[in-house]
Amino acid sequence: MAGIGFSLRRLLRSDSYLGQLQAYGYAGIIGAGPWTLSILGVMLIGVLSLGVVLPTGKIIQFLVSITYLMAASLTLTGLLQIMFTRFVADRLFEKKPQVILPNLLGALTLTTLISAVGGLLVLGLFPQESLLYRLLMLVNLVVLCNIWIVAIFLSSIKSYHAILGAFFVGYSVTVVAALLLRPLGLEGLLTGFLLGQALLLFVMLALVVRDHPGERLVSFAFLDWRQSFYSLALTGLLFNLGVWADKFIFWMNPVTSESVIGPLRASVVYDLPIFLAYLSIIPGMAIFLVRMETDFAEHYEEFYDAVRGGETLAHIEGFKDKMVTTIRQGIYEIFKVQGLTVVILFLAGPAILEIIGLSPLYIHLFKIDLVAVGVQVLLLSILNVLFYLDKRMVALSLCLLFAVSNIVFTLVSQYLGPAFYGYGFAFAVTLSSLVGLALLARKLERLEYETFMLQ
């Protein structure tokens, strides 16, 4: 995170409002950019294709296909994302930046092989669809999986204008190409999406190669159990499963969903409100990333430098107190900013639903989802601090609680009926965040003891 940390600190220390706005803007792009821009881009393609792509059901098939591609790619790469991030961080700490690029290429090779094989196995479930549709789904899955791996490095790139340009070009091409090819129907929309995402992948990869020169072509050292932590692979898988569990349950239940294309189902009741709510996380993610990579990262480094340097206990405790204070302030700011965002969207909710043509009956679910995704930002902050402190098993337990509770609570909400839809995800993420806060507080109380015992 060195790149984003240094750049954000420089911008925040400027006296101008422009510097502050740039800092939070860049943080929002890095923190929530790929996910939220995907939602906006796909929704824009769907809206502008009305009246051109006929029958209209083809647009729904496109939107549902992309949603499943996102879910599958994020869940699949969840096995590698956090583990590989830790591997990269450890090698940078050891001052071995030359091994980063070869291992990235190795990770992309492995991701491509696994996603391609998995995709080929799933394509057999679409016997009624065209060969072109199945091939486009396969290639889009591979590209998206690789994007999530390369996106790990975005925070280490110091040229934020280049990052902003990459996203702008990638998603502009996604929308424009899909609109130009929309007369070809579903396959045309998927081809346009593929062109834009492939361009985004190669531009991001070029930025990473420029900033991280390597000593060899490909390496798979990140799979060496002596240099990596496989518990983090399970943590990443469980977290993504927790995020998507309620969606999958609503999709698989015939009462709350309908068949769209092949085995893919969609929930008219549930899908659009939750995905609209996810657009609200940009302010909270910006605060989260700014605070984690400025004040907290600085005090974190001071604390562990003091431990390694043999400072007095009083100095070490002083640095720890600063770190704890920063965590509290960061959580408070997330509550404040995300809470204000939720309040504004609560008030604007009826107008938003009217603009996009949704029934006012969705407003209740939309409000529940707004609160839930806001709390999810808090859960991300807690997990991030736990990863910094190397509390891997605590993070794993928390993600397990998140995944299991979301499954259980969502099933209960479906049993109770439509009035309780959305509460399963909301209760799961709230319970996980409260337990996470308690566990984090306990670990911070024992931080000096556990740190010295590990030396």
Backbone torsions as a table, in degrees:
resi	resn	phi	psi	omega
1	MET	NA	8.8	-174.3
2	ALA	-57.9	-42.1	-176.5
3	GLY	-59.4	-53.7	-177.8
4	ILE	-67.1	-35.9	-179.1
5	GLY	-61.3	-50.4	-179.4
6	PHE	-62.8	-43.0	-177.8
7	SER	-66.7	-43.0	179.9
8	LEU	-66.1	-39.8	178.5
9	ARG	-61.7	-41.6	-179.9
10	ARG	-64.0	-42.5	-179.5
11	LEU	-68.3	-39.7	-177.8
12	LEU	-69.6	-27.2	-179.4
13	ARG	-80.1	-9.4	176.7
14	SER	-74.2	151.6	-177.0
15	ASP	-84.7	-6.3	-174.4
16	SER	-88.7	149.2	174.5
17	TYR	-65.8	-28.9	179.8
18	LEU	-63.6	-41.6	178.4
19	GLY	-62.3	-43.6	178.1
20	GLN	-62.5	-44.3	-179.0
21	LEU	-63.5	-40.2	178.3
22	GLN	-63.4	-41.9	-178.8
23	ALA	-59.8	-50.2	-178.6
24	TYR	-71.3	-32.1	177.6
25	GLY	-65.7	-46.6	178.2
26	TYR	-63.4	-40.4	179.2
27	ALA	-62.6	-39.8	178.2
28	GLY	-64.5	-39.0	179.2
29	ILE	-64.8	-45.6	-178.6
30	ILE	-69.8	-42.7	-174.3
31	GLY	-72.6	-41.4	-173.8
32	ALA	-126.7	1.3	-173.3
33	GLY	-56.7	-57.8	-175.4
34	PRO	-56.3	-43.4	-175.7
35	TRP	-71.5	-51.6	-175.0
36	THR	-69.8	-38.2	178.3
37	LEU	-66.4	-33.1	175.3
38	SER	-62.2	-45.3	179.3
39	ILE	-60.4	-49.3	-178.0
40	LEU	-62.7	-43.9	-178.5
41	GLY	-63.2	-45.9	-178.7
42	VAL	-66.8	-40.7	178.6
43	MET	-64.6	-39.4	179.1
44	LEU	-64.1	-41.6	177.4
45	ILE	-60.4	-43.4	-179.8
46	GLY	-62.7	-44.5	-178.3
47	VAL	-65.4	-45.0	-176.9
48	LEU	-75.0	-11.3	179.0
49	SER	-89.4	-8.9	179.1
50	LEU	-61.3	132.2	180.0
51	GLY	86.2	-12.8	178.9
52	VAL	-106.6	-48.7	177.3
53	VAL	-86.0	115.2	-177.3
54	LEU	-124.6	140.3	-3.8
55	PRO	-70.7	164.0	-177.0
56	THR	-60.1	-25.6	178.6
57	GLY	-58.9	-24.6	177.4
58	LYS	-64.1	-34.0	178.0
59	ILE	-66.1	-42.7	177.1
60	ILE	-61.4	-40.8	178.4
61	GLN	-62.8	-38.2	177.4
62	PHE	-64.2	-48.4	-178.4
63	LEU	-61.3	-43.0	-179.7
64	VAL	-68.1	-40.1	178.8
65	SER	-60.0	-45.0	179.7
66	ILE	-66.5	-38.5	178.9
67	THR	-60.7	-44.7	178.3
68	TYR	-66.5	-36.6	177.0
69	LEU	-62.4	-42.2	177.6
70	MET	-62.3	-48.5	-178.3
71	ALA	-61.5	-46.2	-177.7
72	ALA	-66.1	-43.2	-177.2
73	SER	-67.8	-41.4	179.4
74	LEU	-67.7	-41.5	179.8
75	THR	-67.8	-42.8	-179.1
76	LEU	-64.4	-47.5	-178.9
77	THR	-76.4	-10.6	175.2
78	GLY	-58.0	-27.6	177.1
79	LEU	-63.3	-27.6	-172.5
80	LEU	-110.0	-27.8	-169.0
81	GLN	-56.9	-56.9	-174.5
82	ILE	-70.6	-40.8	179.1
83	MET	-60.8	-43.2	-178.9
84	PHE	-70.5	-36.4	176.5
85	THR	-59.0	-44.8	179.0
86	ARG	-64.6	-40.5	177.2
87	PHE	-57.9	-45.8	179.7
88	VAL	-63.3	-44.0	-179.8
89	ALA	-61.4	-41.6	179.9
90	ASP	-65.6	-40.0	179.6
91	ARG	-68.4	-35.6	176.4
92	LEU	-66.8	-37.8	177.6
93	PHE	-64.0	-35.1	178.0
94	GLU	-79.8	1.5	-179.5
95	LYS	60.2	49.1	176.2
96	LYS	-124.5	58.5	-177.1
97	PRO	-65.4	-19.6	-177.2
98	GLN	-69.5	-14.6	-179.8
99	VAL	-91.6	-6.4	-173.6
100	ILE	-68.3	-52.5	-175.8
101	LEU	-62.4	-46.6	178.1
102	PRO	-57.9	-37.6	179.5
103	ASN	-74.2	-30.9	173.0
104	LEU	-62.3	-46.1	178.5
105	LEU	-63.5	-35.7	174.9
106	GLY	-64.7	-41.7	178.5
107	ALA	-64.6	-39.4	177.8
108	LEU	-67.1	-37.6	177.4
109	THR	-63.1	-46.6	179.4
110	LEU	-63.8	-43.6	179.1
111	THR	-61.1	-42.6	179.5
112	THR	-62.4	-45.0	-178.8
113	LEU	-63.9	-47.9	-176.8
114	ILE	-66.6	-45.1	-178.8
115	SER	-67.5	-35.5	179.2
116	ALA	-68.0	-45.0	179.2
117	VAL	-64.6	-45.6	178.6
118	GLY	-61.6	-41.8	178.8
119	GLY	-63.7	-41.0	179.4
120	LEU	-62.2	-38.1	179.1
121	LEU	-65.7	-36.4	-177.1
122	VAL	-76.9	-28.3	-176.2
123	LEU	-59.6	-22.9	178.0
124	GLY	-65.9	-13.8	179.6
125	LEU	-83.4	-0.3	-178.4
126	PHE	-118.4	54.1	-174.9
127	PRO	-66.9	-24.3	-176.5
128	GLN	-86.7	-11.2	-176.5
129	GLU	-90.9	160.4	-177.3
130	SER	-66.5	155.2	177.3
131	LEU	-61.4	-37.9	-179.9
132	LEU	-63.3	-41.9	177.8
133	TYR	-59.5	-45.7	-177.8
134	ARG	-65.4	-40.2	178.0
135	LEU	-65.7	-40.0	179.0
136	LEU	-65.3	-39.0	176.5
137	MET	-63.0	-41.6	179.8
138	LEU	-63.8	-49.8	-176.9
139	VAL	-67.0	-39.7	177.1
140	ASN	-61.5	-39.2	177.9
141	LEU	-61.6	-45.8	-179.9
142	VAL	-62.0	-45.1	-178.8
143	VAL	-63.9	-45.1	-179.9
144	LEU	-63.4	-41.2	177.5
145	CYS	-59.6	-42.4	179.1
146	ASN	-68.2	-34.4	177.9
147	ILE	-60.9	-43.6	-178.2
148	TRP	-65.5	-29.9	177.8
149	ILE	-73.1	-46.8	-179.5
150	VAL	-66.0	-31.9	-178.8
151	ALA	-61.4	-20.1	175.9
152	ILE	-55.4	-34.1	-173.3
153	PHE	-88.0	-5.6	-176.5
154	LEU	-59.0	-37.0	-176.8
155	SER	-70.6	-14.6	-179.6
156	SER	-95.0	-4.7	-179.1
157	ILE	-89.1	125.3	-174.3
158	LYS	-82.2	-19.1	-177.1
159	SER	-86.9	89.1	-176.5
160	TYR	-74.1	-24.4	174.5
161	HIS	-64.5	-36.9	178.4
162	ALA	-67.1	-40.3	178.6
163	ILE	-63.5	-47.8	179.0
164	LEU	-59.0	-42.4	178.8
165	GLY	-64.1	-38.5	179.6
166	ALA	-63.0	-45.9	179.3
167	PHE	-65.1	-42.8	-178.5
168	PHE	-62.3	-47.7	-179.3
169	VAL	-65.8	-45.4	-177.0
170	GLY	-60.6	-48.5	-177.1
171	TYR	-79.4	-25.9	172.9
172	SER	-64.9	-45.2	178.4
173	VAL	-64.8	-37.5	177.8
174	THR	-56.7	-50.3	-177.1
175	VAL	-69.4	-48.6	-176.0
176	VAL	-64.1	-45.3	-178.6
177	ALA	-64.1	-41.6	178.8
178	ALA	-63.2	-39.8	-179.8
179	LEU	-69.4	-36.7	178.6
180	LEU	-68.5	-33.1	-176.8
181	LEU	-95.4	2.2	-175.7
182	ARG	-62.9	-25.4	175.8
183	PRO	-61.5	-18.2	178.6
184	LEU	-82.4	0.9	176.3
185	GLY	83.9	-148.9	-176.3
186	LEU	-58.5	-43.7	-179.6
187	GLU	-65.3	-34.5	177.4
188	GLY	-65.6	-42.6	178.1
189	LEU	-63.3	-42.5	179.4
190	LEU	-67.2	-35.1	177.1
191	THR	-65.9	-43.6	177.5
192	GLY	-61.3	-42.5	177.2
193	PHE	-60.9	-42.9	180.0
194	LEU	-62.8	-43.3	-178.8
195	LEU	-60.1	-45.7	-179.4
196	GLY	-67.3	-42.3	-179.4
197	GLN	-68.9	-37.3	177.4
198	ALA	-64.2	-41.9	177.0
199	LEU	-62.0	-44.1	178.1
200	LEU	-59.7	-42.9	179.9
201	LEU	-60.4	-47.6	-176.0
202	PHE	-71.0	-33.5	176.8
203	VAL	-67.2	-45.6	178.0
204	MET	-62.3	-41.2	179.3
205	LEU	-63.5	-38.6	177.6
206	ALA	-63.4	-39.2	177.8
207	LEU	-64.7	-40.8	179.3
208	VAL	-66.7	-43.8	179.3
209	VAL	-61.3	-39.3	179.4
210	ARG	-63.5	-39.6	-175.5
211	ASP	-89.8	-15.0	-176.9
212	HIS	-131.9	74.2	177.9
213	PRO	-64.4	146.3	-176.6
214	GLY	-115.9	168.7	-177.7
215	GLU	-99.0	-15.2	179.0
216	ARG	-148.5	179.6	-174.0
217	LEU	-81.1	-60.8	-174.5
218	VAL	-133.6	141.7	176.0
219	SER	-142.7	145.9	177.0
220	PHE	-117.9	30.1	179.8
221	ALA	-63.2	-23.0	-179.7
222	PHE	-66.2	-14.4	177.0
223	LEU	-90.3	-7.8	179.0
224	ASP	-69.1	119.3	-175.7
225	TRP	-62.7	-19.6	178.4
226	ARG	-78.8	-15.1	-179.2
227	GLN	-116.7	-7.5	-178.1
228	SER	-130.3	163.3	-179.0
229	PHE	-117.0	106.8	-176.2
230	TYR	-71.9	-17.3	174.9
231	SER	-62.9	-29.2	178.9
232	LEU	-69.3	-28.5	176.0
233	ALA	-64.4	-43.5	178.4
234	LEU	-67.3	-36.6	177.6
235	THR	-61.0	-46.0	179.4
236	GLY	-64.0	-40.4	178.8
237	LEU	-63.9	-45.3	-178.3
238	LEU	-66.8	-37.3	179.2
239	PHE	-63.4	-48.4	179.9
240	ASN	-66.2	-34.1	174.6
241	LEU	-63.8	-39.8	177.3
242	GLY	-62.6	-39.5	180.0
243	VAL	-66.1	-38.0	-172.5
244	TRP	-100.4	-8.0	-172.8
245	ALA	-57.2	-46.9	-177.6
246	ASP	-65.1	-36.0	178.6
247	LYS	-65.2	-45.5	-179.7
248	PHE	-62.1	-39.3	-179.1
249	ILE	-64.5	-43.0	177.8
250	PHE	-66.6	-33.3	179.4
251	TRP	-70.8	-37.3	-174.6
252	MET	-82.1	-18.4	-179.2
253	ASN	-81.0	117.3	-178.9
254	PRO	-60.6	-24.7	-179.3
255	VAL	-72.0	-33.1	-175.1
256	THR	-108.5	9.9	-177.5
257	SER	-146.9	173.1	176.6
258	GLU	-143.7	152.0	-179.9
259	SER	-70.1	137.6	-178.3
260	VAL	-116.3	-53.7	179.4
261	ILE	-154.8	126.9	-177.8
262	GLY	56.0	-132.3	178.1
263	PRO	-85.5	-1.9	-175.9
264	LEU	-78.7	129.9	179.9
265	ARG	-121.9	159.1	178.7
266	ALA	-136.4	151.0	178.6
267	SER	-106.6	106.5	179.0
268	VAL	-61.2	-34.6	-177.3
269	VAL	-70.3	-38.7	-164.5
270	TYR	-105.0	-35.2	-164.9
271	ASP	-64.5	-57.7	-171.3
272	LEU	-63.1	-43.3	177.9
273	PRO	-58.5	-42.4	-177.6
274	ILE	-69.1	-38.7	-179.6
275	PHE	-73.4	-33.2	172.7
276	LEU	-64.3	-39.9	-179.4
277	ALA	-62.7	-33.5	-178.9
278	TYR	-65.1	-21.6	176.6
279	LEU	-67.2	-17.9	-177.2
280	SER	-80.3	-4.9	-174.4
281	ILE	-82.7	-7.3	-175.7
282	ILE	-57.9	-47.6	178.4
283	PRO	-60.5	-44.8	-180.0
284	GLY	-64.1	-40.1	178.7
285	MET	-66.7	-35.3	177.2
286	ALA	-63.4	-46.2	177.7
287	ILE	-61.8	-45.0	180.0
288	PHE	-56.2	-49.6	-175.6
289	LEU	-71.2	-38.7	179.4
290	VAL	-63.1	-47.8	-177.0
291	ARG	-69.9	-38.7	-179.5
292	MET	-68.3	-32.6	-174.0
293	GLU	-103.6	9.4	174.5
294	THR	-120.1	-87.8	-174.1
295	ASP	-65.2	-48.6	-176.6
296	PHE	-63.4	-46.9	-178.5
297	ALA	-60.5	-37.6	-179.4
298	GLU	-66.7	-46.6	179.4
299	HIS	-70.6	-31.8	175.5
300	TYR	-60.6	-47.3	179.2
301	GLU	-63.3	-40.7	178.9
302	GLU	-61.6	-42.0	-178.1
303	PHE	-62.7	-51.1	-175.5
304	TYR	-75.0	-28.7	172.3
305	ASP	-64.5	-38.0	178.3
306	ALA	-66.3	-39.5	178.2
307	VAL	-64.9	-47.6	-178.6
308	ARG	-69.4	-28.4	-177.2
309	GLY	-87.8	-1.1	177.1
310	GLY	75.0	32.6	177.5
311	GLU	-68.4	167.0	179.2
312	THR	-69.4	158.8	-179.7
313	LEU	-61.7	-35.3	179.5
314	ALA	-62.6	-42.9	178.1
315	HIS	-65.1	-43.2	-178.9
316	ILE	-62.3	-44.4	179.1
317	GLU	-65.6	-33.9	177.2
318	GLY	-64.0	-42.1	177.4
319	PHE	-66.7	-37.5	178.1
320	LYS	-64.6	-40.9	178.9
321	ASP	-61.1	-39.5	177.6
322	LYS	-63.6	-40.2	179.7
323	MET	-64.2	-44.0	179.7
324	VAL	-64.4	-42.3	178.9
325	THR	-61.1	-41.0	179.1
326	THR	-63.6	-40.4	178.1
327	ILE	-61.7	-45.6	179.8
328	ARG	-61.8	-43.6	179.8
329	GLN	-65.4	-38.7	179.0
330	GLY	-64.1	-43.2	178.4
331	ILE	-64.3	-40.6	178.6
332	TYR	-62.8	-42.4	-179.3
333	GLU	-67.2	-37.3	176.3
334	ILE	-62.4	-45.1	176.8
335	PHE	-57.3	-45.9	-175.3
336	LYS	-66.0	-52.2	-175.4
337	VAL	-70.6	-47.3	-179.8
338	GLN	-67.8	-35.5	176.9
339	GLY	-62.7	-42.6	177.3
340	LEU	-63.7	-39.9	177.4
341	THR	-60.9	-43.7	180.0
342	VAL	-63.5	-42.7	179.9
343	VAL	-61.6	-45.2	180.0
344	ILE	-61.1	-43.6	-179.0
345	LEU	-72.6	-28.5	172.3
346	PHE	-58.0	-47.1	-178.1
347	LEU	-69.4	-36.7	-177.3
348	ALA	-89.0	-4.5	-175.3
349	GLY	-52.9	-51.3	-179.6
350	PRO	-58.2	-40.0	179.7
351	ALA	-67.5	-39.1	179.2
352	ILE	-62.8	-45.8	-180.0
353	LEU	-64.2	-35.8	178.6
354	GLU	-66.8	-40.1	-178.7
355	ILE	-63.1	-41.8	-176.9
356	ILE	-89.6	2.1	173.3
357	GLY	82.8	23.3	178.0
358	LEU	-94.0	148.8	178.8
359	SER	-65.6	144.0	175.4
360	PRO	-58.8	-15.8	178.7
361	LEU	-65.1	-18.6	-179.9
362	TYR	-79.9	-9.6	-170.8
363	ILE	-62.0	-37.2	-179.0
364	HIS	-63.7	-47.3	179.0
365	LEU	-65.5	-38.6	178.7
366	PHE	-60.0	-42.1	179.7
367	LYS	-67.2	-40.9	177.5
368	ILE	-61.6	-43.8	-179.3
369	ASP	-65.3	-36.6	177.4
370	LEU	-59.5	-44.9	178.8
371	VAL	-65.1	-43.1	-176.6
372	ALA	-62.8	-46.8	-178.1
373	VAL	-70.6	-28.0	174.0
374	GLY	-65.1	-42.0	177.2
375	VAL	-67.1	-30.0	178.3
376	GLN	-62.4	-33.7	175.4
377	VAL	-61.3	-40.0	176.6
378	LEU	-62.6	-43.4	178.7
379	LEU	-61.4	-40.2	176.7
380	LEU	-61.1	-40.5	179.0
381	SER	-62.7	-43.6	179.8
382	ILE	-62.7	-46.6	179.5
383	LEU	-62.3	-38.2	-179.9
384	ASN	-62.2	-43.9	178.0
385	VAL	-64.3	-41.2	178.4
386	LEU	-61.7	-38.0	177.4
387	PHE	-67.0	-40.0	176.5
388	TYR	-58.2	-44.3	-176.9
389	LEU	-80.5	0.8	178.6
390	ASP	64.1	33.8	176.4
391	LYS	-93.8	70.4	-171.8
392	ARG	-66.8	-43.0	-177.1
393	MET	-69.8	-32.5	176.3
394	VAL	-65.7	-44.4	178.2
395	ALA	-62.8	-40.2	178.5
396	LEU	-62.3	-44.4	179.5
397	SER	-62.8	-39.1	-179.4
398	LEU	-66.6	-41.3	178.7
399	CYS	-68.9	-34.7	175.8
400	LEU	-63.7	-43.6	177.0
401	LEU	-60.7	-42.4	-179.4
402	PHE	-61.6	-47.9	-177.8
403	ALA	-65.9	-48.0	-177.0
404	VAL	-65.8	-45.6	-177.7
405	SER	-66.3	-34.3	178.1
406	ASN	-66.8	-40.2	177.5
407	ILE	-63.2	-49.5	-176.2
408	VAL	-65.7	-50.5	-176.6
409	PHE	-65.7	-35.6	179.0
410	THR	-67.6	-41.2	176.0
411	LEU	-61.9	-40.5	177.6
412	VAL	-64.0	-42.1	-179.2
413	SER	-63.5	-36.6	177.6
414	GLN	-67.9	-36.5	178.5
415	TYR	-66.0	-36.4	-178.0
416	LEU	-75.7	-23.2	175.2
417	GLY	114.9	173.3	-173.7
418	PRO	-54.7	-31.6	-179.0
419	ALA	-63.3	-17.9	-176.5
420	PHE	-108.7	4.3	178.4
421	TYR	-61.6	137.7	-179.8
422	GLY	95.2	-25.2	-178.5
423	TYR	-69.7	-27.3	179.4
424	GLY	-60.8	-51.9	178.4
425	PHE	-64.0	-41.3	-178.9
426	ALA	-63.4	-45.2	179.3
427	PHE	-66.5	-39.1	-178.7
428	ALA	-63.8	-47.9	-177.7
429	VAL	-70.9	-31.5	177.3
430	THR	-70.1	-45.8	177.5
431	LEU	-59.5	-45.3	-179.3
432	SER	-63.0	-39.4	179.7
433	SER	-67.7	-42.0	179.4
434	LEU	-65.3	-44.6	176.7
435	VAL	-63.0	-40.3	178.3
436	GLY	-61.8	-41.5	177.5
437	LEU	-62.0	-41.3	179.7
438	ALA	-65.6	-44.2	179.5
439	LEU	-66.1	-39.8	178.9
440	LEU	-65.0	-41.8	178.6
441	ALA	-60.6	-41.4	179.3
442	ARG	-65.7	-42.5	-179.7
443	LYS	-66.1	-35.8	178.7
444	LEU	-69.3	-34.0	177.3
445	GLU	-63.7	-35.2	-176.8
446	ARG	-100.5	14.9	-170.9
447	LEU	-62.1	-46.5	-178.2
448	GLU	-62.3	-45.7	-179.0
449	TYR	-60.8	-50.3	-176.9
450	GLU	-67.6	-34.2	178.4
451	THR	-63.3	-46.2	-178.8
452	PHE	-71.0	-33.1	179.2
453	MET	-67.4	-24.0	-179.8
454	LEU	-84.0	-12.3	-175.7
455	GLN	-72.0	NA	NA
